[in-house]
Amino acid sequence: MKKLVFFASGSGSNFQSVINAIENNKITASISGLITDNPGSGAIERAKKHNIPVAVIPFSPKSHFSIQIEQKLAEWKPDLIVLAGYLKKIPDSVIESFKNRIINIHPSLLPKYGGKGFYGQHVHRAVIEAGDTVSGCTVHYVNGEYDRGSIIKQIEVPVKPDDTPESLGKRILIEEHKLLPNVIKQLIK
């Protein structure tokens, strides 16, 4: 059985969508652990409810951030690493060790609205301010640049004339919860 490790900083709703897919036998895999930089992350509670080990590794340029992540990954031995709302840059050493085995979900149609600072409501606000009529979500491979890895799959979501960043974000999140488990299922086959 393939092993997954998740990285999440926020509420963990995409993490939960994959937990649900595994529990409903839509994905044949196990989750070895969750790595978060945020001790207040909602993803931690989701992991605890499902007996998934958690490692809180706060980001600090002076810490042994890379080493701590590498040690946890060596312990958990993932076949695939999934970034689901993780806001820190993955260390280059980890990207090299897990080349083409790290994926990320992003709330826009990359390459538009990607990069440092483009996450959550910031993305949806930028889409609306630009007057775009279509947005969506993307799953892509992770490389050394924010949101620049090869695109695996995207889903388009229309932008309505009366959309707010919140309303657009809610509709995109529904699609993220479908897209991420589907891509993981494809990749681990």
Backbone torsions as a table, in degrees:
resi	resn	phi	psi	omega
1	MET	NA	135.3	-179.5
2	LYS	-72.0	145.4	-179.3
3	LYS	-110.1	135.4	177.6
4	LEU	-113.0	146.1	168.4
5	VAL	-125.5	133.1	179.8
6	PHE	-105.0	147.3	169.5
7	PHE	-119.0	127.2	178.7
8	ALA	-148.3	145.3	177.4
9	SER	-111.9	-20.6	-170.4
10	GLY	-111.0	-138.5	-172.7
11	SER	-68.6	-27.2	177.7
12	GLY	84.2	22.8	-178.2
13	SER	-68.9	-34.5	175.3
14	ASN	-69.4	-38.1	173.5
15	PHE	-56.6	-46.4	179.4
16	GLN	-62.6	-36.9	-179.7
17	SER	-61.7	-33.7	178.5
18	VAL	-78.8	-39.0	174.2
19	ILE	-54.8	-47.4	-179.3
20	ASN	-61.2	-43.0	-179.3
21	ALA	-63.8	-36.8	177.2
22	ILE	-68.2	-46.4	-178.6
23	GLU	-65.1	-27.9	178.8
24	ASN	-92.9	13.5	177.7
25	ASN	59.2	28.2	175.2
26	LYS	-88.4	-21.8	175.5
27	ILE	-129.0	131.7	176.3
28	THR	-97.9	93.0	-178.2
29	ALA	-163.7	169.8	172.5
30	SER	-127.4	156.1	177.6
31	ILE	-104.6	113.4	-176.9
32	SER	-76.1	-28.4	-178.8
33	GLY	178.0	169.0	176.7
34	LEU	-122.1	130.8	172.6
35	ILE	-111.1	130.0	177.2
36	THR	-136.7	150.4	175.2
37	ASP	-95.9	-5.8	-170.6
38	ASN	-118.0	106.9	-179.1
39	PRO	-63.7	-14.0	177.7
40	GLY	-100.7	10.8	-178.0
41	SER	-62.9	134.7	175.2
42	GLY	-64.9	-22.6	179.0
43	ALA	-62.2	-29.4	-179.8
44	ILE	-62.5	-46.7	179.3
45	GLU	-62.8	-39.2	178.0
46	ARG	-62.5	-42.3	179.2
47	ALA	-63.4	-46.5	-178.7
48	LYS	-59.6	-40.2	179.7
49	LYS	-60.8	-26.0	-176.2
50	HIS	-112.4	17.6	177.4
51	ASN	55.6	39.8	177.6
52	ILE	-99.1	126.1	179.3
53	PRO	-59.8	146.2	-178.7
54	VAL	-125.2	137.4	171.4
55	ALA	-123.0	117.7	174.9
56	VAL	-93.1	113.8	-178.8
57	ILE	-123.8	92.0	-178.5
58	PRO	-64.8	141.9	179.5
59	PHE	-79.5	134.6	172.6
60	SER	-158.7	131.1	179.5
61	PRO	-59.9	-24.4	-178.1
62	LYS	-91.8	-8.8	-177.7
63	SER	-84.8	176.5	175.3
64	HIS	-95.5	48.9	-176.4
65	PHE	-50.7	-53.8	-178.7
66	SER	-60.8	-44.7	-177.6
67	ILE	-64.2	-42.4	179.6
68	GLN	-63.2	-41.9	178.5
69	ILE	-64.7	-46.3	-179.8
70	GLU	-60.1	-40.2	179.7
71	GLN	-64.2	-43.1	179.7
72	LYS	-64.8	-43.1	-179.7
73	LEU	-66.5	-35.1	176.7
74	ALA	-64.5	-36.8	178.8
75	GLU	-70.3	-43.6	-173.5
76	TRP	-88.0	-17.0	174.0
77	LYS	48.0	60.4	-178.6
78	PRO	-74.2	146.3	169.2
79	ASP	-84.5	-28.6	-179.5
80	LEU	-144.8	135.1	175.3
81	ILE	-106.3	133.0	-176.4
82	VAL	-121.2	119.1	174.4
83	LEU	-91.4	119.3	-176.4
84	ALA	-129.2	81.3	-177.4
85	GLY	79.2	33.7	176.8
86	TYR	-94.8	124.9	-169.2
87	LEU	-98.4	-1.6	179.5
88	LYS	-100.7	155.0	178.4
89	LYS	-75.2	134.0	177.6
90	ILE	-73.6	132.8	-179.8
91	PRO	-58.6	142.6	-178.7
92	ASP	-56.1	-35.5	-179.2
93	SER	-63.0	-35.9	178.7
94	VAL	-71.6	-41.9	178.8
95	ILE	-60.0	-41.8	178.9
96	GLU	-65.9	-43.2	-178.5
97	SER	-66.4	-29.2	-176.3
98	PHE	-120.4	42.0	-177.2
99	LYS	-55.2	129.0	-178.5
100	ASN	59.8	23.7	175.1
101	ARG	-129.2	17.9	175.2
102	ILE	-125.0	125.4	178.0
103	ILE	-123.0	158.8	179.5
104	ASN	-135.6	146.1	171.4
105	ILE	-106.8	134.6	-176.0
106	HIS	-131.1	139.5	-174.7
107	PRO	-86.4	44.3	171.9
108	SER	-153.1	173.0	174.5
109	LEU	-88.8	88.2	179.1
110	LEU	-57.3	147.4	13.5
111	PRO	-83.8	-0.3	178.4
112	LYS	-71.0	140.8	172.9
113	TYR	58.7	42.3	174.9
114	GLY	-117.5	170.5	177.3
115	GLY	109.0	177.8	-176.9
116	LYS	-58.4	132.1	178.4
117	GLY	89.2	-12.3	178.3
118	PHE	-96.3	95.9	176.0
119	TYR	-150.5	155.1	174.8
120	GLY	48.6	-131.7	-174.8
121	GLN	-62.3	-25.8	177.9
122	HIS	-60.5	-40.1	179.1
123	VAL	-66.1	-51.0	-175.1
124	HIS	-64.4	-36.8	176.9
125	ARG	-63.5	-43.7	-179.8
126	ALA	-64.0	-39.4	178.5
127	VAL	-61.3	-47.6	-178.5
128	ILE	-66.6	-43.9	180.0
129	GLU	-63.1	-30.1	179.2
130	ALA	-79.4	-11.4	-179.6
131	GLY	77.8	20.0	178.7
132	ASP	-65.0	145.6	178.6
133	THR	-99.0	-9.7	179.7
134	VAL	-137.6	137.7	170.6
135	SER	-132.5	-152.3	178.8
136	GLY	154.0	-152.9	-179.9
137	CYS	-142.9	157.1	-174.4
138	THR	-136.6	138.5	165.2
139	VAL	-110.0	130.8	-177.7
140	HIS	-141.2	160.9	173.3
141	TYR	-73.6	148.9	179.9
142	VAL	-94.2	131.1	172.0
143	ASN	-125.6	-162.1	-174.9
144	GLY	-75.1	-4.8	179.6
145	GLU	-117.3	141.7	178.5
146	TYR	-54.4	123.1	170.1
147	ASP	57.6	29.5	-177.6
148	ARG	-114.6	0.9	179.9
149	GLY	-70.7	165.9	-178.8
150	SER	-56.8	135.4	-179.9
151	ILE	-77.2	132.8	177.7
152	ILE	-94.3	-51.2	-178.8
153	LYS	-160.2	149.4	178.2
154	GLN	-133.3	154.6	171.5
155	ILE	-127.3	130.6	177.8
156	GLU	-87.5	144.5	176.4
157	VAL	-132.7	124.8	179.3
158	PRO	-66.6	144.6	174.0
159	VAL	-94.5	121.6	-179.1
160	LYS	-84.8	151.0	-178.7
161	PRO	-56.9	-30.5	-178.2
162	ASP	-99.8	13.4	-178.9
163	ASP	-63.5	143.4	167.0
164	THR	-107.4	166.0	175.0
165	PRO	-54.8	-35.9	-178.4
166	GLU	-69.7	-44.9	-177.7
167	SER	-68.0	-41.3	177.5
168	LEU	-64.7	-43.3	179.6
169	GLY	-59.0	-40.0	179.3
170	LYS	-63.3	-43.4	-179.1
171	ARG	-69.2	-36.2	177.8
172	ILE	-68.5	-39.7	-179.6
173	LEU	-60.8	-37.5	176.2
174	ILE	-57.4	-42.4	179.7
175	GLU	-72.0	-35.2	176.3
176	GLU	-58.7	-41.5	-178.1
177	HIS	-65.6	-20.0	174.4
178	LYS	-90.5	-44.2	-173.5
179	LEU	-64.1	-49.0	-174.5
180	LEU	-60.0	-51.0	178.4
181	PRO	-61.4	-36.9	179.7
182	ASN	-64.5	-42.2	179.0
183	VAL	-67.1	-42.5	178.1
184	ILE	-59.6	-44.2	178.5
185	LYS	-56.7	-44.9	178.2
186	GLN	-63.1	-44.9	-173.9
187	LEU	-69.6	-31.2	-175.7
188	ILE	-89.9	-3.8	178.5
189	LYS	-69.4	NA	NA
